C-alpha cells in the first residue's frame, strides 16, 4: 500500500470538492459546446461504427419509405390524394440537409407532426418507441454520410446557427 492512500482517505471533503469542480466543468463544457442534441446524442458521419449501426437501423426502419438508396418516393413534392406528402429523399437531392441536427432527431423520434404546419397531415411516424436514441442518431449519421462535402458544409452551417440561437 502506498503511504499517501490513508492521507487521501482522511480528506474526503477536498475529494468531494474536486469531484464537484469536475462535474461543474463538464456541465459548462456541455452547455458551451452543445454536446450534441438536448437528448445527449449526436450524429457523426465520420464515425464508421456509428454509420455502420445507422445503415442497419435505416434498412430496418426507414428504407421502406425513404428508399433503399435514400432516394425517397417518386414525385415526392406532390401532395397525395389523401393529403400529406410522399417520403422525400435523404440524399443531397432532398430537403433533409436544410435542417439542424436536433430538428432531424426530433422529427425522427417524435414524428413529422412535431414540425408540420397546422393542418398538415404528416406521414412521417415517430420512432421513439421502436428504436433507441443512439440508434436514431446513428440512422442520421448514415444519412449524412451520403452527402457530398459541399452539402455537409452547408448543413453544418445551418446546424451551427441553430445551436447559437438556442
Ligand atoms: C411510413 C413511411 C416512413 C417511414 C418508415 C419513415 N419516414 Fe421519414 N418521412 C416520411 C414522410 C412522408 C416524410 C415527409 C414529411 C411528413 O409527412 O411529415 C418524412 C420526413 C422525414 C424527415 C424530414 C425531412 C425533411 O426534409 O423535412 C426526416 C428527417 C425523416 N423523415 C427521417 C426518417 C428516418 C430517420 C426514418 C427511419 C428511422 C424514417 N424517416 C422513416 C415517411 C416515413
Backbone and ligand atoms as CSV (ligand in chain L), in Angstrom:
chain,resi,resn,atom,element,x,y,z
A,1,UNK,N,N,0.846,-1.215,0.000
A,1,UNK,CA,C,0.000,0.000,0.000
A,1,UNK,C,C,0.871,1.251,0.000
A,2,UNK,N,N,0.465,2.256,-0.649
A,2,UNK,CA,C,1.245,3.497,-0.657
A,2,UNK,C,C,0.935,4.292,0.596
A,3,UNK,N,N,1.805,5.182,0.901
A,3,UNK,CA,C,1.616,5.955,2.127
A,3,UNK,C,C,0.579,7.053,1.945
A,4,UNK,N,N,0.396,7.445,0.746
A,4,UNK,CA,C,-0.495,8.591,0.542
A,4,UNK,C,C,-1.968,8.182,0.590
A,5,UNK,N,N,-2.249,6.875,0.455
A,5,UNK,CA,C,-3.644,6.456,0.389
A,5,UNK,C,C,-4.450,6.853,1.623
A,6,UNK,N,N,-3.942,6.529,2.854
A,6,UNK,CA,C,-4.725,6.906,4.030
A,6,UNK,C,C,-4.899,8.413,4.149
A,7,UNK,N,N,-3.885,9.125,3.717
A,7,UNK,CA,C,-3.951,10.583,3.782
A,7,UNK,C,C,-5.123,11.102,2.937
A,8,UNK,N,N,-5.218,10.538,1.723
A,8,UNK,CA,C,-6.293,10.977,0.835
A,8,UNK,C,C,-7.660,10.632,1.424
A,9,UNK,N,N,-7.728,9.404,2.002
A,9,UNK,CA,C,-8.996,8.993,2.578
A,9,UNK,C,C,-9.396,9.895,3.735
A,10,UNK,N,N,-8.366,10.464,4.426
A,10,UNK,CA,C,-8.695,11.283,5.579
A,10,UNK,C,C,-9.168,12.672,5.153
A,11,UNK,N,N,-9.166,12.908,3.860
A,11,UNK,CA,C,-9.618,14.235,3.406
A,11,UNK,C,C,-10.778,14.114,2.407
A,12,UNK,N,N,-11.875,13.507,2.845
A,12,UNK,CA,C,-12.989,13.305,1.909
A,12,UNK,C,C,-13.568,14.626,1.398
A,13,UNK,N,N,-13.471,15.659,2.230
A,13,UNK,CA,C,-14.097,16.926,1.830
A,13,UNK,C,C,-13.434,17.494,0.579
A,14,UNK,N,N,-12.089,17.452,0.553
A,14,UNK,CA,C,-11.426,18.028,-0.610
A,14,UNK,C,C,-11.642,17.146,-1.839
A,15,UNK,N,N,-11.727,15.825,-1.608
A,15,UNK,CA,C,-12.006,14.932,-2.733
A,15,UNK,C,C,-13.379,15.252,-3.313
A,16,UNK,N,N,-14.316,15.475,-2.429
A,16,UNK,CA,C,-15.669,15.792,-2.881
A,16,UNK,C,C,-15.675,17.117,-3.642
A,17,UNK,N,N,-14.935,18.083,-3.090
A,17,UNK,CA,C,-14.867,19.384,-3.756
A,17,UNK,C,C,-14.300,19.233,-5.164
A,18,UNK,N,N,-13.268,18.375,-5.279
A,18,UNK,CA,C,-12.667,18.165,-6.592
A,18,UNK,C,C,-13.682,17.547,-7.549
A,19,UNK,N,N,-14.454,16.581,-7.026
A,19,UNK,CA,C,-15.480,15.939,-7.858
A,19,UNK,C,C,-16.510,16.950,-8.333
A,20,UNK,N,N,-16.932,17.792,-7.402
A,20,UNK,CA,C,-17.941,18.800,-7.735
A,20,UNK,C,C,-17.392,19.740,-8.808
A,21,UNK,N,N,-16.107,20.108,-8.659
A,21,UNK,CA,C,-15.498,21.014,-9.629
A,21,UNK,C,C,-15.467,20.367,-11.016
A,22,UNK,N,N,-15.111,19.072,-11.056
A,22,UNK,CA,C,-15.055,18.372,-12.343
A,22,UNK,C,C,-16.450,18.314,-12.973
A,23,UNK,N,N,-17.442,18.002,-12.135
A,23,UNK,CA,C,-18.809,17.911,-12.649
A,23,UNK,C,C,-19.264,19.265,-13.179
A,24,UNK,N,N,-18.906,20.333,-12.465
A,24,UNK,CA,C,-19.311,21.670,-12.895
A,24,UNK,C,C,-18.646,22.017,-14.224
A,25,UNK,N,N,-17.380,21.675,-14.349
A,25,UNK,CA,C,-16.673,21.930,-15.609
A,25,UNK,C,C,-17.325,21.176,-16.764
A,26,UNK,N,N,-17.676,19.915,-16.493
A,26,UNK,CA,C,-18.307,19.108,-17.538
A,26,UNK,C,C,-19.623,19.734,-17.965
A,27,UNK,N,N,-20.379,20.240,-16.973
A,27,UNK,CA,C,-21.669,20.855,-17.288
A,27,UNK,C,C,-21.475,22.105,-18.140
A,28,UNK,N,N,-20.470,22.905,-17.784
A,28,UNK,CA,C,-20.199,24.117,-18.556
A,28,UNK,C,C,-19.778,23.742,-19.976
A,29,UNK,N,N,-18.907,22.731,-20.097
A,29,UNK,CA,C,-18.454,22.302,-21.415
A,29,UNK,C,C,-19.650,21.859,-22.252
A,30,UNK,N,N,-20.572,21.130,-21.610
A,30,UNK,CA,C,-21.747,20.639,-22.315
A,30,UNK,C,C,-22.573,21.810,-22.843
A,31,UNK,N,N,-22.743,22.833,-21.976
A,31,UNK,CA,C,-23.557,23.982,-22.376
A,31,UNK,C,C,-22.873,24.790,-23.476
A,32,UNK,N,N,-21.570,24.969,-23.338
A,32,UNK,CA,C,-20.850,25.821,-24.280
A,32,UNK,C,C,-20.714,25.155,-25.642
A,33,UNK,N,N,-20.326,23.885,-25.634
A,33,UNK,CA,C,-20.061,23.226,-26.924
A,33,UNK,C,C,-21.239,22.422,-27.438
A,34,UNK,N,N,-22.318,22.414,-26.704
A,34,UNK,CA,C,-23.515,21.763,-27.229
A,34,UNK,C,C,-23.593,20.292,-26.867
A,35,UNK,N,N,-22.495,19.590,-26.959
A,35,UNK,CA,C,-22.507,18.174,-26.599
A,35,UNK,C,C,-23.552,17.387,-27.378
A,36,UNK,N,N,-23.783,17.762,-28.621
A,36,UNK,CA,C,-24.798,17.077,-29.399
A,36,UNK,C,C,-26.167,17.648,-29.101
A,37,UNK,N,N,-27.198,16.828,-29.217
A,37,UNK,CA,C,-28.552,17.324,-29.033
A,37,UNK,C,C,-28.926,17.410,-27.573
A,38,UNK,N,N,-30.089,17.972,-27.327
A,38,UNK,CA,C,-30.571,18.077,-25.961
A,38,UNK,C,C,-30.804,16.687,-25.376
A,39,UNK,N,N,-30.966,15.695,-26.240
A,39,UNK,CA,C,-31.163,14.339,-25.769
A,39,UNK,C,C,-29.831,13.642,-25.509
A,40,UNK,N,N,-28.750,14.394,-25.640
A,40,UNK,CA,C,-27.461,13.855,-25.279
A,40,UNK,C,C,-26.765,13.086,-26.382
A,41,UNK,N,N,-27.340,13.041,-27.559
A,41,UNK,CA,C,-26.706,12.301,-28.637
A,41,UNK,C,C,-26.168,13.229,-29.700
A,42,UNK,N,N,-25.525,12.633,-30.678
A,42,UNK,CA,C,-25.023,13.400,-31.804
A,42,UNK,C,C,-24.806,12.459,-32.973
A,43,UNK,N,N,-24.906,13.001,-34.163
A,43,UNK,CA,C,-24.631,12.216,-35.367
A,43,UNK,C,C,-23.263,12.603,-35.887
A,44,UNK,N,N,-22.398,11.603,-36.062
A,44,UNK,CA,C,-21.059,11.871,-36.597
A,44,UNK,C,C,-20.823,11.006,-37.832
A,45,UNK,N,N,-21.040,11.577,-39.010
A,45,UNK,CA,C,-20.883,10.788,-40.243
A,45,UNK,C,C,-19.448,10.319,-40.473
A,46,UNK,N,N,-18.494,10.820,-39.695
A,46,UNK,CA,C,-17.111,10.365,-39.826
A,46,UNK,C,C,-16.765,9.252,-38.832
A,47,UNK,N,N,-17.773,8.793,-38.092
A,47,UNK,CA,C,-17.562,7.697,-37.147
A,47,UNK,C,C,-18.044,6.391,-37.807
A,48,UNK,N,N,-17.125,5.553,-38.278
A,48,UNK,CA,C,-17.520,4.358,-39.041
A,48,UNK,C,C,-18.440,3.422,-38.246
A,49,UNK,N,N,-18.216,3.293,-36.940
A,49,UNK,CA,C,-19.046,2.383,-36.145
A,49,UNK,C,C,-20.477,2.910,-36.069
A,50,UNK,N,N,-20.607,4.226,-35.861
A,50,UNK,CA,C,-21.959,4.787,-35.795
A,50,UNK,C,C,-22.652,4.674,-37.153
A,51,UNK,N,N,-21.911,4.915,-38.218
A,51,UNK,CA,C,-22.502,4.828,-39.562
A,51,UNK,C,C,-22.934,3.389,-39.866
A,52,UNK,N,N,-22.130,2.411,-39.423
A,52,UNK,CA,C,-22.481,1.002,-39.657
A,52,UNK,C,C,-23.771,0.643,-38.922
A,53,UNK,N,N,-23.886,1.090,-37.665
A,53,UNK,CA,C,-25.129,0.864,-36.926
A,53,UNK,C,C,-26.283,1.556,-37.652
A,54,UNK,N,N,-26.028,2.776,-38.096
A,54,UNK,CA,C,-27.069,3.554,-38.765
A,54,UNK,C,C,-27.557,2.906,-40.052
A,55,UNK,N,N,-26.646,2.262,-40.766
A,55,UNK,CA,C,-27.042,1.588,-42.006
A,55,UNK,C,C,-28.070,0.503,-41.687
A,56,UNK,N,N,-27.840,-0.247,-40.612
A,56,UNK,CA,C,-28.759,-1.321,-40.230
A,56,UNK,C,C,-30.096,-0.745,-39.753
A,57,UNK,N,N,-30.030,0.314,-38.952
A,57,UNK,CA,C,-31.265,0.940,-38.454
A,57,UNK,C,C,-32.066,1.485,-39.632
A,58,UNK,N,N,-31.366,2.134,-40.544
A,58,UNK,CA,C,-32.038,2.704,-41.717
A,58,UNK,C,C,-32.726,1.608,-42.527
A,59,UNK,N,N,-32.011,0.489,-42.769
A,59,UNK,CA,C,-32.584,-0.594,-43.570
A,59,UNK,C,C,-33.844,-1.139,-42.899
A,60,UNK,N,N,-33.803,-1.221,-41.566
A,60,UNK,CA,C,-34.937,-1.810,-40.853
A,60,UNK,C,C,-36.123,-0.849,-40.755
A,61,UNK,N,N,-35.860,0.415,-40.461
A,61,UNK,CA,C,-36.957,1.323,-40.109
A,61,UNK,C,C,-37.273,2.394,-41.157
A,62,UNK,N,N,-36.353,2.724,-42.026
A,62,UNK,CA,C,-36.531,3.904,-42.879
A,62,UNK,C,C,-36.642,3.588,-44.367
A,63,UNK,N,N,-35.943,2.534,-44.805
A,63,UNK,CA,C,-35.799,2.290,-46.241
A,63,UNK,C,C,-37.139,2.057,-46.932
A,64,UNK,N,N,-38.102,1.469,-46.219
A,64,UNK,CA,C,-39.383,1.149,-46.840
A,64,UNK,C,C,-40.026,2.402,-47.429
A,65,UNK,N,N,-39.877,3.527,-46.757
A,65,UNK,CA,C,-40.465,4.775,-47.266
A,65,UNK,C,C,-39.429,5.655,-47.965
A,66,UNK,N,N,-38.282,5.834,-47.341
A,66,UNK,CA,C,-37.306,6.795,-47.884
A,66,UNK,C,C,-36.393,6.182,-48.945
A,67,UNK,N,N,-36.579,4.888,-49.228
A,67,UNK,CA,C,-35.842,4.244,-50.305
A,67,UNK,C,C,-34.565,3.581,-49.832
A,68,UNK,N,N,-34.263,2.441,-50.445
A,68,UNK,CA,C,-33.080,1.664,-50.076
A,68,UNK,C,C,-31.818,2.500,-50.284
A,69,UNK,N,N,-31.833,3.355,-51.299
A,69,UNK,CA,C,-30.667,4.205,-51.581
A,69,UNK,C,C,-30.932,5.668,-51.223
A,70,UNK,N,N,-31.803,5.896,-50.241
A,70,UNK,CA,C,-32.112,7.254,-49.761
A,70,UNK,C,C,-32.811,8.095,-50.823
A,71,UNK,N,N,-33.366,7.424,-51.846
A,71,UNK,CA,C,-33.875,8.172,-53.000
A,71,UNK,C,C,-35.288,8.721,-52.800
A,72,UNK,N,N,-35.965,8.310,-51.737
A,72,UNK,CA,C,-37.320,8.801,-51.493
A,72,UNK,C,C,-38.343,8.150,-52.408
A,73,UNK,N,N,-39.583,8.609,-52.281
A,73,UNK,CA,C,-40.643,8.058,-53.125
A,73,UNK,C,C,-40.806,8.947,-54.362
A,74,UNK,N,N,-41.330,8.338,-55.453
A,74,UNK,CA,C,-41.471,9.115,-56.691
A,74,UNK,C,C,-42.342,10.353,-56.469
A,75,UNK,N,N,-42.001,11.408,-57.174
A,75,UNK,CA,C,-42.840,12.598,-57.176
A,75,UNK,C,C,-43.074,13.134,-55.759
A,76,UNK,N,N,-42.008,13.166,-54.964
A,76,UNK,CA,C,-42.153,13.402,-53.520
A,76,UNK,C,C,-42.607,14.815,-53.164
A,77,UNK,N,N,-42.572,15.731,-54.158
A,77,UNK,CA,C,-43.016,17.107,-53.843
A,77,UNK,C,C,-44.518,17.295,-54.035
A,78,UNK,N,N,-45.188,16.305,-54.649
A,78,UNK,CA,C,-46.624,16.458,-54.947
A,78,UNK,C,C,-47.472,15.833,-53.853
A,79,UNK,N,N,-48.472,16.591,-53.436
A,79,UNK,CA,C,-49.398,16.082,-52.422
A,79,UNK,C,C,-50.055,14.789,-52.865
A,80,UNK,N,N,-50.290,13.910,-51.927
A,80,UNK,CA,C,-51.012,12.681,-52.205
A,80,UNK,C,C,-52.502,12.977,-52.221
A,81,UNK,N,N,-53.277,12.147,-52.940
A,81,UNK,CA,C,-54.735,12.369,-52.990
A,81,UNK,C,C,-55.340,12.460,-51.588
A,82,UNK,N,N,-54.863,11.654,-50.652
A,82,UNK,CA,C,-55.431,11.662,-49.306
A,82,UNK,C,C,-54.881,12.771,-48.419
A,83,UNK,N,N,-54.063,13.665,-48.973
A,83,UNK,CA,C,-53.383,14.680,-48.166
A,83,UNK,C,C,-51.999,14.196,-47.773
A,84,UNK,N,N,-51.172,15.117,-47.313
A,84,UNK,CA,C,-49.811,14.751,-46.933
A,84,UNK,C,C,-48.922,14.575,-48.155
A,85,UNK,N,N,-47.685,14.186,-47.878
A,85,UNK,CA,C,-46.678,14.075,-48.930
A,85,UNK,C,C,-46.066,12.678,-48.930
A,86,UNK,N,N,-45.538,12.254,-50.085
A,86,UNK,CA,C,-44.722,11.028,-50.095
A,86,UNK,C,C,-43.432,11.274,-49.310
A,87,UNK,N,N,-42.718,10.200,-49.009
A,87,UNK,CA,C,-41.455,10.333,-48.264
A,87,UNK,C,C,-40.397,10.957,-49.176
A,88,UNK,N,N,-39.729,12.019,-48.693
A,88,UNK,CA,C,-38.707,12.674,-49.507
A,88,UNK,C,C,-37.396,11.884,-49.477
A,89,UNK,N,N,-36.516,12.142,-50.450
A,89,UNK,CA,C,-35.189,11.520,-50.399
A,89,UNK,C,C,-34.385,12.093,-49.237
A,90,UNK,N,N,-33.409,11.330,-48.748
A,90,UNK,CA,C,-32.497,11.844,-47.718
A,90,UNK,C,C,-31.122,12.167,-48.294
A,91,UNK,N,N,-30.923,11.854,-49.586
A,91,UNK,CA,C,-29.628,12.205,-50.182
A,91,UNK,C,C,-29.613,13.701,-50.490
A,92,UNK,N,N,-28.611,14.157,-51.194
A,92,UNK,CA,C,-28.461,15.604,-51.364
A,92,UNK,C,C,-29.550,16.227,-52.242
A,93,UNK,N,N,-30.340,15.400,-52.945
A,93,UNK,CA,C,-31.417,15.957,-53.770
A,93,UNK,C,C,-32.637,16.304,-52.927
A,94,UNK,N,N,-32.651,15.867,-51.663
A,94,UNK,CA,C,-33.807,16.099,-50.812
A,94,UNK,C,C,-33.696,17.386,-50.017
A,95,UNK,N,N,-34.427,17.415,-48.937
A,95,UNK,CA,C,-34.588,18.616,-48.136
A,95,UNK,C,C,-33.997,18.407,-46.746
A,96,UNK,N,N,-33.618,17.175,-46.464
A,96,UNK,CA,C,-33.180,16.809,-45.115
A,96,UNK,C,C,-32.030,17.692,-44.635
A,97,UNK,N,N,-31.090,17.985,-45.532
A,97,UNK,CA,C,-29.897,18.738,-45.123
A,97,UNK,C,C,-30.187,20.213,-44.847
A,98,UNK,N,N,-31.434,20.648,-45.079
A,98,UNK,CA,C,-31.806,22.029,-44.743
A,98,UNK,C,C,-32.082,22.193,-43.251
A,99,UNK,N,N,-32.065,21.113,-42.499
A,99,UNK,CA,C,-32.446,21.159,-41.085
A,99,UNK,C,C,-31.239,20.965,-40.164
A,100,UNK,N,N,-31.266,21.644,-38.999
A,100,UNK,CA,C,-30.231,21.377,-37.986
A,100,UNK,C,C,-30.384,19.972,-37.400
A,101,UNK,N,N,-29.295,19.465,-36.835
A,101,UNK,CA,C,-29.270,18.078,-36.338
A,101,UNK,C,C,-30.403,17.786,-35.347
A,102,UNK,N,N,-30.572,18.698,-34.392
A,102,UNK,CA,C,-31.547,18.440,-33.340
A,102,UNK,C,C,-32.963,18.306,-33.917
A,103,UNK,N,N,-33.243,19.115,-34.927
A,103,UNK,CA,C,-34.574,19.057,-35.542
A,103,UNK,C,C,-34.750,17.727,-36.288
A,104,UNK,N,N,-33.717,17.293,-36.982
A,104,UNK,CA,C,-33.783,15.995,-37.667
A,104,UNK,C,C,-34.038,14.884,-36.655
A,105,UNK,N,N,-33.358,14.994,-35.521
A,105,UNK,CA,C,-33.525,13.970,-34.489
A,105,UNK,C,C,-34.959,13.968,-33.955
A,106,UNK,N,N,-35.481,15.157,-33.699
A,106,UNK,CA,C,-36.835,15.229,-33.124
A,106,UNK,C,C,-37.889,14.739,-34.118
A,107,UNK,N,N,-37.712,15.076,-35.396
A,107,UNK,CA,C,-38.650,14.566,-36.413
A,107,UNK,C,C,-38.606,13.043,-36.415
A,108,UNK,N,N,-37.393,12.494,-36.317
A,108,UNK,CA,C,-37.241,11.038,-36.372
A,108,UNK,C,C,-37.799,10.379,-35.115
A,109,UNK,N,N,-37.555,10.995,-33.987
A,109,UNK,CA,C,-38.002,10.376,-32.734
A,109,UNK,C,C,-39.508,10.563,-32.495
A,110,UNK,N,N,-39.993,11.779,-32.749
A,110,UNK,CA,C,-41.375,12.080,-32.375
A,110,UNK,C,C,-42.338,12.111,-33.556
A,111,UNK,N,N,-41.799,12.101,-34.785
A,111,UNK,CA,C,-42.661,12.120,-35.961
A,111,UNK,C,C,-42.729,13.492,-36.600
A,112,UNK,N,N,-43.168,13.508,-37.854
A,112,UNK,CA,C,-43.182,14.743,-38.636
A,112,UNK,C,C,-44.163,15.781,-38.118
A,113,UNK,N,N,-45.182,15.338,-37.392
A,113,UNK,CA,C,-46.205,16.272,-36.916
A,113,UNK,C,C,-45.602,17.357,-36.023
A,114,UNK,N,N,-44.464,17.028,-35.394
A,114,UNK,CA,C,-43.838,17.965,-34.453
A,114,UNK,C,C,-43.479,19.291,-35.111
A,115,UNK,N,N,-43.070,19.261,-36.366
A,115,UNK,CA,C,-42.672,20.500,-37.035
A,115,UNK,C,C,-43.590,20.845,-38.207
A,116,UNK,N,N,-44.650,20.067,-38.381
A,116,UNK,CA,C,-45.535,20.310,-39.520
A,116,UNK,C,C,-46.365,21.568,-39.274
A,117,UNK,N,N,-46.671,22.321,-40.342
A,117,UNK,CA,C,-47.551,23.470,-40.168
A,117,UNK,C,C,-48.945,22.995,-39.759
A,118,UNK,N,N,-49.716,23.873,-39.096
A,118,UNK,CA,C,-51.049,23.470,-38.638
A,118,UNK,C,C,-51.881,22.951,-39.816
A,119,UNK,N,N,-52.585,21.880,-39.597
A,119,UNK,CA,C,-53.464,21.346,-40.629
A,119,UNK,C,C,-52.769,20.402,-41.599
A,120,UNK,N,N,-51.420,20.365,-41.557
A,120,UNK,CA,C,-50.710,19.469,-42.465
A,120,UNK,C,C,-50.743,18.055,-41.914
A,121,UNK,N,N,-51.103,17.111,-42.782
A,121,UNK,CA,C,-51.137,15.728,-42.333
A,121,UNK,C,C,-49.774,15.082,-42.562
A,122,UNK,N,N,-49.065,14.810,-41.498
A,122,UNK,CA,C,-47.738,14.202,-41.629
A,122,UNK,C,C,-47.849,12.696,-41.812
A,123,UNK,N,N,-47.066,12.175,-42.744
A,123,UNK,CA,C,-46.992,10.727,-42.940
A,123,UNK,C,C,-45.704,10.148,-42.379
A,124,UNK,N,N,-44.991,10.974,-41.624
A,124,UNK,CA,C,-43.715,10.526,-41.053
A,124,UNK,C,C,-43.938,10.086,-39.612
A,125,UNK,N,N,-43.871,8.761,-39.357
A,125,UNK,CA,C,-44.110,8.290,-37.985
A,125,UNK,C,C,-42.929,8.620,-37.063
A,126,UNK,N,N,-43.158,8.604,-35.774
A,126,UNK,CA,C,-42.077,8.755,-34.805
A,126,UNK,C,C,-41.526,7.384,-34.429
A,127,UNK,N,N,-40.210,7.336,-34.182
A,127,UNK,CA,C,-39.576,6.048,-33.916
A,127,UNK,C,C,-39.060,5.928,-32.489
A,128,UNK,N,N,-39.540,6.810,-31.614
A,128,UNK,CA,C,-39.084,6.793,-30.238
A,128,UNK,C,C,-39.385,5.493,-29.504
A,129,UNK,N,N,-40.445,4.804,-29.928
A,129,UNK,CA,C,-40.794,3.525,-29.298
A,129,UNK,C,C,-40.012,2.373,-29.929
A,130,UNK,N,N,-39.773,2.480,-31.228
A,130,UNK,CA,C,-39.206,1.358,-31.983
A,130,UNK,C,C,-37.690,1.275,-31.868
A,131,UNK,N,N,-37.043,2.387,-31.571
A,131,UNK,CA,C,-35.573,2.395,-31.578
A,131,UNK,C,C,-35.065,3.313,-30.475
A,132,UNK,N,N,-33.823,3.068,-30.048
A,132,UNK,CA,C,-33.224,3.901,-29.009
A,132,UNK,C,C,-32.731,5.215,-29.608
A,133,UNK,N,N,-32.479,6.186,-28.753
A,133,UNK,CA,C,-31.923,7.469,-29.224
A,133,UNK,C,C,-30.630,7.237,-29.988
A,134,UNK,N,N,-29.778,6.350,-29.461
A,134,UNK,CA,C,-28.481,6.092,-30.109
A,134,UNK,C,C,-28.692,5.535,-31.510
A,135,UNK,N,N,-29.696,4.675,-31.657
A,135,UNK,CA,C,-29.972,4.101,-32.982
A,135,UNK,C,C,-30.482,5.175,-33.943
A,136,UNK,N,N,-31.296,6.076,-33.429
A,136,UNK,CA,C,-31.841,7.126,-34.308
A,136,UNK,C,C,-30.741,8.104,-34.722
A,137,UNK,N,N,-29.876,8.489,-33.766
A,137,UNK,CA,C,-28.737,9.351,-34.137
A,137,UNK,C,C,-27.870,8.645,-35.177
A,138,UNK,N,N,-27.709,7.312,-35.022
A,138,UNK,CA,C,-26.885,6.560,-35.968
A,138,UNK,C,C,-27.511,6.583,-37.362
A,139,UNK,N,N,-28.842,6.425,-37.433
A,139,UNK,CA,C,-29.514,6.480,-38.745
A,139,UNK,C,C,-29.246,7.832,-39.403
A,140,UNK,N,N,-29.248,8.898,-38.603
A,140,UNK,CA,C,-28.975,10.234,-39.153
A,140,UNK,C,C,-27.525,10.340,-39.613
A,141,UNK,N,N,-26.604,9.746,-38.850
A,141,UNK,CA,C,-25.191,9.766,-39.265
A,141,UNK,C,C,-25.032,9.057,-40.605
A,142,UNK,N,N,-25.743,7.941,-40.758
A,142,UNK,CA,C,-25.698,7.191,-42.024
A,142,UNK,C,C,-26.222,8.054,-43.179
A,143,UNK,N,N,-27.316,8.764,-42.928
A,143,UNK,CA,C,-27.877,9.653,-43.956
A,143,UNK,C,C,-26.865,10.748,-44.309
A,144,UNK,N,N,-26.280,11.370,-43.296
A,144,UNK,CA,C,-25.320,12.471,-43.525
A,144,UNK,C,C,-24.088,11.993,-44.294
A,145,UNK,N,N,-23.732,10.759,-44.045
A,145,UNK,CA,C,-22.564,10.168,-44.697
A,145,UNK,C,C,-22.719,10.212,-46.231
A,146,UNK,N,N,-23.963,10.180,-46.694
A,146,UNK,CA,C,-24.196,10.146,-48.148
A,146,UNK,C,C,-24.045,11.522,-48.783
A,147,UNK,N,N,-24.000,12.564,-47.975
A,147,UNK,CA,C,-23.950,13.912,-48.546
A,147,UNK,C,C,-22.540,14.253,-49.009
A,148,UNK,N,N,-22.430,14.863,-50.187
A,148,UNK,CA,C,-21.113,15.332,-50.612
A,148,UNK,C,C,-20.614,16.438,-49.677
A,149,UNK,N,N,-19.302,16.654,-49.654
A,149,UNK,CA,C,-18.705,17.633,-48.738
A,149,UNK,C,C,-19.408,18.986,-48.792
A,150,UNK,N,N,-19.706,19.435,-49.999
A,150,UNK,CA,C,-20.322,20.752,-50.181
A,150,UNK,C,C,-21.628,20.854,-49.373
A,151,UNK,N,N,-22.433,19.798,-49.441
A,151,UNK,CA,C,-23.717,19.783,-48.734
A,151,UNK,C,C,-23.488,19.627,-47.227
A,152,UNK,N,N,-22.522,18.814,-46.869
A,152,UNK,CA,C,-22.232,18.636,-45.438
A,152,UNK,C,C,-21.803,19.960,-44.800
A,153,UNK,N,N,-20.992,20.718,-45.524
A,153,UNK,CA,C,-20.531,22.006,-45.004
A,153,UNK,C,C,-21.714,22.960,-44.841
A,154,UNK,N,N,-22.609,22.942,-45.825
A,154,UNK,CA,C,-23.771,23.833,-45.712
A,154,UNK,C,C,-24.667,23.412,-44.544
A,155,UNK,N,N,-24.885,22.120,-44.393
A,155,UNK,CA,C,-25.735,21.664,-43.281
A,155,UNK,C,C,-25.055,21.937,-41.938
A,156,UNK,N,N,-23.731,21.828,-41.888
A,156,UNK,CA,C,-23.008,22.172,-40.653
A,156,UNK,C,C,-23.251,23.624,-40.277
A,157,UNK,N,N,-23.267,24.490,-41.280
A,157,UNK,CA,C,-23.522,25.905,-41.033
A,157,UNK,C,C,-24.927,26.124,-40.488
A,158,UNK,N,N,-25.904,25.449,-41.095
A,158,UNK,CA,C,-27.293,25.544,-40.628
A,158,UNK,C,C,-27.375,25.064,-39.186
A,159,UNK,N,N,-26.675,23.970,-38.899
A,159,UNK,CA,C,-26.698,23.402,-37.553
A,159,UNK,C,C,-26.032,24.343,-36.548
A,160,UNK,N,N,-24.899,24.924,-36.939
A,160,UNK,CA,C,-24.191,25.842,-36.029
A,160,UNK,C,C,-25.039,27.052,-35.687
A,161,UNK,N,N,-25.702,27.602,-36.718
A,161,UNK,CA,C,-26.541,28.783,-36.455
A,161,UNK,C,C,-27.692,28.428,-35.520
A,162,UNK,N,N,-28.282,27.247,-35.692
A,162,UNK,CA,C,-29.396,26.838,-34.828
A,162,UNK,C,C,-28.921,26.659,-33.383
A,163,UNK,N,N,-27.723,26.095,-33.207
A,163,UNK,CA,C,-27.190,25.920,-31.850
A,163,UNK,C,C,-26.928,27.264,-31.187
A,164,UNK,N,N,-26.402,28.193,-31.980
A,164,UNK,CA,C,-26.082,29.503,-31.433
A,164,UNK,C,C,-27.351,30.231,-31.006
A,165,UNK,N,N,-28.449,29.971,-31.711
A,165,UNK,CA,C,-29.705,30.660,-31.412
A,165,UNK,C,C,-30.436,30.049,-30.218
A,166,UNK,N,N,-30.019,28.867,-29.814
A,166,UNK,CA,C,-30.724,28.187,-28.733
A,166,UNK,C,C,-30.447,28.815,-27.388
L,1,LIG,C1,C,-44.185,5.233,-43.248
L,1,LIG,C2,C,-43.235,5.908,-44.073
L,1,LIG,C3,C,-41.993,6.487,-43.410
L,1,LIG,C4,C,-41.031,5.817,-42.666
L,1,LIG,C5,C,-40.981,4.341,-42.325
L,1,LIG,C6,C,-40.024,6.822,-42.327
L,1,LIG,N1,N,-40.384,8.035,-42.813
L,1,LIG,FE1,FE,-39.342,9.779,-42.587
L,1,LIG,N2,N,-40.800,10.785,-43.621
L,1,LIG,C7,C,-41.908,10.221,-44.211
L,1,LIG,C8,C,-42.681,11.236,-44.879
L,1,LIG,C9,C,-43.959,11.030,-45.654
L,1,LIG,C10,C,-41.998,12.476,-44.672
L,1,LIG,C11,C,-42.416,13.860,-45.208
L,1,LIG,C12,C,-42.844,14.791,-44.117
L,1,LIG,C13,C,-44.111,14.416,-43.386
L,1,LIG,O1,O,-45.018,13.763,-43.935
L,1,LIG,O2,O,-44.207,14.819,-42.212
L,1,LIG,C14,C,-40.814,12.142,-43.875
L,1,LIG,C15,C,-39.896,13.054,-43.458
L,1,LIG,C16,C,-38.741,12.775,-42.754
L,1,LIG,C17,C,-37.772,13.748,-42.334
L,1,LIG,C18,C,-37.849,15.263,-42.591
L,1,LIG,C19,C,-37.237,15.544,-43.937
L,1,LIG,C20,C,-37.358,16.971,-44.361
L,1,LIG,O3,O,-36.718,17.336,-45.333
L,1,LIG,O4,O,-38.087,17.747,-43.745
L,1,LIG,C21,C,-36.781,13.059,-41.689
L,1,LIG,C22,C,-35.514,13.637,-41.068
L,1,LIG,C23,C,-37.132,11.664,-41.713
L,1,LIG,N3,N,-38.327,11.512,-42.355
L,1,LIG,C24,C,-36.341,10.669,-41.163
L,1,LIG,C25,C,-36.715,9.325,-41.129
L,1,LIG,C26,C,-35.902,8.302,-40.537
L,1,LIG,C27,C,-34.512,8.524,-39.952
L,1,LIG,C28,C,-36.619,7.150,-40.621
L,1,LIG,C29,C,-36.247,5.799,-40.057
L,1,LIG,C30,C,-35.867,5.770,-38.660
L,1,LIG,C31,C,-37.867,7.464,-41.297
L,1,LIG,N4,N,-37.885,8.790,-41.597
L,1,LIG,C32,C,-38.870,6.538,-41.592
L,1,LIG,C33,C,-42.267,8.879,-44.165
L,1,LIG,C34,C,-41.564,7.887,-43.494
